[in-house]
Amino acid sequence: MSYVSASDLKNIWKEKRSDQYQAYDELRLKQLESVFEKLFTEPLSHELKQQLADLKLSAYESGDFLVVSESRAPYSGHGVYIIRKKSASSILLQAPHSLYDLGTGSIAIKLMYENNIKALAINTTHRRNGDMAHKSNTAFSLFSRVFAQNHQQARVIQLHGFNPDGRQQTRQVDVILSNGTILNYHPLLEQSRCIKKTTGLHSRVYPAEISVLGGTRNRIRKILSRLEGSRFEHIELSFRTRQLLQRSKKTRRLFSRCIF
């Protein structure tokens, strides 16, 4: 590929999916942390490619994108990671339940491609095998921590999905925003007002306007809470909203203006 497209990114993500999760041991995790650090601070050298290969990972550059994923089958569910090399953004977008919260992976890829987002992380195994939003010591959590350590005022934004008919509170709700804590966070209220005004979607903010689906047990949020200046944002999307964001570029553009 001379230049990776959104369709190419989606195909890579689909290709690397696995029906299992095999955790890294402590030594491999230390090696992986070092490799992720270098991906944000050094050119993609032959030596770095070899270090990735030792972890059964591969990386290639296409245009402004650096794509990292498992190198050979059988895959172990460690995810796909994309870095926009020249971007000055401090945003990491994530879809940690893409095979369960259907549509979130495709939406994340489109949002990454259409906006100046620095990095993207998408899981590649079902959450019942390895839950990347709640599991410690994973490639997903390491990438999040290393990203935040290398970007001032880092924002890690996760996309999730929910069934609005599952709870009384969520009926007629399309979007739920939170920062993963029980504390009110004013910027989310501004984002929510923007979403309602520009897209017509029914948005709520946890805990100010709704008391469920706040992401308070999220492992990535807990990691970021120990890193000064980092922000965690948790976005729940109803199935109807996910369908709309997948098919409507206009809605994605309006949504992006509010969130990013």
C-alpha positions as CSV (number, residue, x, y, z in Angstrom):
1,M,0.0,0.0,0.0
2,S,1.3,3.4,-0.9
3,Y,-1.0,5.1,1.6
4,V,-3.2,3.5,4.1
5,S,-6.9,4.3,3.8
6,A,-9.7,3.9,6.4
7,S,-10.8,0.8,4.5
8,D,-7.2,-0.6,4.8
9,L,-7.2,0.1,8.5
10,K,-10.5,-1.7,8.9
11,N,-9.2,-4.7,7.0
12,I,-6.1,-4.9,9.2
13,W,-8.2,-4.8,12.3
14,K,-10.5,-7.6,11.0
15,E,-7.6,-9.7,9.9
16,K,-5.9,-9.7,13.3
17,R,-9.0,-10.7,15.3
18,S,-8.6,-13.8,17.5
19,D,-11.0,-16.0,19.4
20,Q,-8.4,-16.3,22.3
21,Y,-6.3,-14.1,24.5
22,Q,-2.8,-15.1,25.6
23,A,-1.3,-12.7,28.1
24,Y,2.3,-11.5,28.0
25,D,4.5,-12.6,30.9
26,E,6.4,-10.0,33.0
27,L,9.5,-10.0,30.9
28,R,7.6,-9.6,27.7
29,L,5.6,-6.7,29.2
30,K,8.8,-4.9,30.1
31,Q,10.1,-5.4,26.5
32,L,6.8,-4.2,25.1
33,E,6.8,-1.1,27.2
34,S,10.3,-0.2,25.9
35,V,9.1,-0.8,22.3
36,F,6.0,1.4,22.7
37,E,8.2,4.1,24.2
38,K,10.5,4.0,21.1
39,L,7.5,4.1,18.7
40,F,6.6,7.5,20.1
41,T,10.2,8.9,20.3
42,E,12.3,7.3,17.6
43,P,12.1,6.5,13.8
44,L,11.1,3.0,12.8
45,S,14.5,1.5,12.5
46,H,15.6,-2.0,11.5
47,E,16.6,-2.6,15.1
48,L,13.1,-1.5,16.4
49,K,11.4,-3.7,13.8
50,Q,13.5,-6.6,15.1
51,Q,12.5,-5.8,18.7
52,L,8.8,-5.8,17.6
53,A,9.4,-9.1,15.8
54,D,10.8,-10.7,19.0
55,L,7.4,-9.9,20.5
56,K,5.5,-11.4,17.5
57,L,4.5,-7.9,16.4
58,S,5.1,-6.0,13.2
59,A,5.0,-2.3,12.2
60,Y,4.9,-0.6,8.9
61,E,4.7,3.0,7.8
62,S,2.2,4.3,5.2
63,G,2.0,8.0,4.6
64,D,1.6,9.6,8.0
65,F,0.5,6.4,9.7
66,L,2.4,3.9,11.7
67,V,0.5,0.6,12.1
68,V,1.4,-1.9,14.7
69,S,-0.2,-5.3,15.1
70,E,0.6,-9.0,15.6
71,S,2.8,-10.4,12.9
72,R,1.6,-14.0,12.4
73,A,-1.2,-16.3,13.2
74,P,-2.5,-17.8,15.4
75,Y,-3.1,-14.3,16.9
76,S,-3.3,-13.8,20.6
77,G,-5.8,-10.8,21.0
78,H,-3.2,-8.1,21.7
79,G,-4.9,-5.4,19.6
80,V,-4.1,-3.0,16.7
81,Y,-2.3,0.3,17.3
82,I,-2.1,3.2,14.9
83,I,0.0,6.3,15.3
84,R,-0.2,9.5,13.2
85,K,3.4,10.4,13.2
86,K,3.3,14.1,12.4
87,S,0.3,15.0,14.4
88,A,0.7,17.4,17.3
89,S,-2.5,16.1,18.9
90,S,-2.5,14.6,22.4
91,I,-5.6,12.4,21.8
92,L,-5.6,8.6,21.9
93,L,-8.9,7.2,20.7
94,Q,-9.8,3.6,21.9
95,A,-12.4,1.0,21.1
96,P,-11.7,-1.6,23.9
97,H,-14.9,-3.7,23.3
98,S,-15.1,-3.5,19.5
99,L,-16.2,-7.1,19.0
100,Y,-19.0,-6.7,21.7
101,D,-20.0,-3.1,21.4
102,L,-20.7,-3.6,17.7
103,G,-19.8,-0.7,15.4
104,T,-17.4,1.0,17.8
105,G,-14.3,-0.3,16.0
106,S,-15.5,0.9,12.6
107,I,-16.5,4.3,14.0
108,A,-13.1,4.7,15.8
109,I,-11.2,4.0,12.6
110,K,-13.3,6.5,10.6
111,L,-12.9,9.2,13.4
112,M,-9.2,8.6,13.4
113,Y,-8.9,8.9,9.7
114,E,-11.2,12.0,9.4
115,N,-9.7,14.0,12.4
116,N,-6.2,15.0,13.5
117,I,-6.1,12.3,16.2
118,K,-2.6,11.2,17.3
119,A,-3.2,7.5,18.0
120,L,-5.8,4.7,17.9
121,A,-6.1,1.5,19.8
122,I,-8.6,-1.2,19.0
123,N,-9.0,-4.6,20.7
124,T,-8.9,-7.8,18.6
125,T,-10.5,-10.4,20.9
126,H,-14.0,-10.6,22.5
127,R,-14.2,-9.1,26.0
128,R,-15.1,-12.5,27.5
129,N,-11.5,-13.6,26.5
130,G,-9.7,-10.5,27.6
131,D,-11.4,-7.3,28.6
132,M,-9.1,-4.5,27.5
133,A,-11.1,-1.9,29.5
134,H,-10.7,-3.8,32.8
135,K,-7.7,-6.0,32.5
136,S,-4.3,-5.1,33.9
137,N,-0.9,-5.7,32.3
138,T,-2.0,-5.9,28.7
139,A,-0.6,-4.3,25.5
140,F,-3.7,-2.1,25.5
141,S,-3.1,-0.8,29.0
142,L,0.7,-0.4,28.4
143,F,0.1,1.6,25.2
144,S,-2.3,3.9,27.1
145,R,0.2,4.6,29.8
146,V,3.2,5.1,27.5
147,F,1.0,7.4,25.3
148,A,0.1,9.6,28.3
149,Q,3.7,9.7,29.6
150,N,4.8,11.0,26.2
151,H,2.1,13.6,25.5
152,Q,1.4,16.6,27.7
153,Q,-2.3,17.0,28.6
154,A,-3.0,13.6,27.1
155,R,-6.7,12.8,26.4
156,V,-7.6,9.1,26.2
157,I,-11.1,8.8,24.8
158,Q,-12.9,5.4,24.8
159,L,-15.9,4.5,22.7
160,H,-18.4,2.0,24.2
161,G,-21.9,0.8,23.3
162,F,-25.1,0.3,25.3
163,N,-28.7,-0.9,25.0
164,P,-31.0,2.1,25.9
165,D,-33.9,-0.3,26.5
166,G,-31.9,-2.2,29.2
167,R,-32.6,0.5,31.9
168,Q,-35.3,2.9,32.7
169,Q,-32.8,5.8,32.9
170,T,-31.3,5.2,29.5
171,R,-34.5,5.0,27.5
172,Q,-34.5,7.8,24.9
173,V,-30.8,8.4,25.6
174,D,-28.3,8.2,22.7
175,V,-25.0,9.3,24.2
176,I,-23.6,9.1,27.8
177,L,-20.4,11.1,28.6
178,S,-18.3,10.6,31.7
179,N,-14.7,10.9,32.9
180,G,-14.8,7.6,34.8
181,T,-15.3,9.2,38.2
182,I,-18.3,10.2,40.4
183,L,-17.2,13.9,40.1
184,N,-18.8,16.3,37.8
185,Y,-16.5,17.6,35.0
186,H,-17.6,20.8,33.4
187,P,-16.1,20.2,29.9
188,L,-18.3,17.2,29.5
189,L,-21.4,19.3,30.0
190,E,-20.2,21.6,27.3
191,Q,-19.5,18.6,25.0
192,S,-23.0,17.2,25.7
193,R,-24.7,20.5,25.0
194,C,-22.8,20.7,21.7
195,I,-23.9,17.2,20.7
196,K,-27.5,17.9,21.5
197,K,-27.5,21.3,19.6
198,T,-25.6,20.2,16.5
199,T,-26.6,16.5,16.0
200,G,-30.0,16.3,17.6
201,L,-28.8,13.3,19.6
202,H,-30.1,12.9,23.2
203,S,-26.9,13.3,25.3
204,R,-26.4,12.9,29.1
205,V,-23.5,13.4,31.4
206,Y,-22.6,11.0,34.3
207,P,-23.2,11.6,37.1
208,A,-24.8,15.1,36.7
209,E,-27.7,13.9,34.5
210,I,-27.7,10.1,34.7
211,S,-26.4,7.6,37.3
212,V,-25.4,4.6,35.2
213,L,-22.7,3.7,32.7
214,G,-20.1,6.0,34.0
215,G,-17.1,3.7,33.5
216,T,-16.0,4.1,37.1
217,R,-14.3,0.7,37.2
218,N,-12.3,1.2,34.0
219,R,-8.7,0.1,34.4
220,I,-7.3,2.6,31.8
221,R,-8.9,5.4,33.8
222,K,-7.2,4.2,37.0
223,I,-3.8,4.1,35.2
224,L,-4.3,7.6,33.9
225,S,-5.3,8.9,37.3
226,R,-1.8,8.4,38.5
227,L,-0.3,10.5,35.7
228,E,-0.5,14.2,36.2
229,G,-2.2,16.2,33.4
230,S,-3.9,13.2,31.7
231,R,-7.6,13.0,31.0
232,F,-9.8,10.0,30.6
233,E,-13.2,10.3,28.7
234,H,-15.7,7.5,28.4
235,I,-18.4,7.7,25.7
236,E,-21.3,5.3,25.6
237,L,-23.2,5.2,22.3
238,S,-26.7,3.6,21.8
239,F,-27.0,1.1,18.9
240,R,-29.0,3.7,16.9
241,T,-26.2,6.2,17.4
242,R,-23.6,3.7,16.3
243,Q,-25.5,3.0,13.2
244,L,-25.8,6.7,12.4
245,L,-22.2,7.4,13.1
246,Q,-21.1,4.6,10.8
247,R,-23.1,5.7,7.8
248,S,-23.2,9.5,8.1
249,K,-20.0,11.4,7.5
250,K,-21.9,14.6,8.4
251,T,-22.9,13.3,11.8
252,R,-19.3,12.2,12.5
253,R,-18.1,15.6,11.6
254,L,-20.5,17.4,13.9
255,F,-19.9,14.8,16.7
256,S,-16.1,15.3,16.3
257,R,-16.3,19.1,16.6
258,C,-18.0,18.6,20.0
259,I,-15.6,15.9,21.3
260,F,-12.2,16.5,19.8
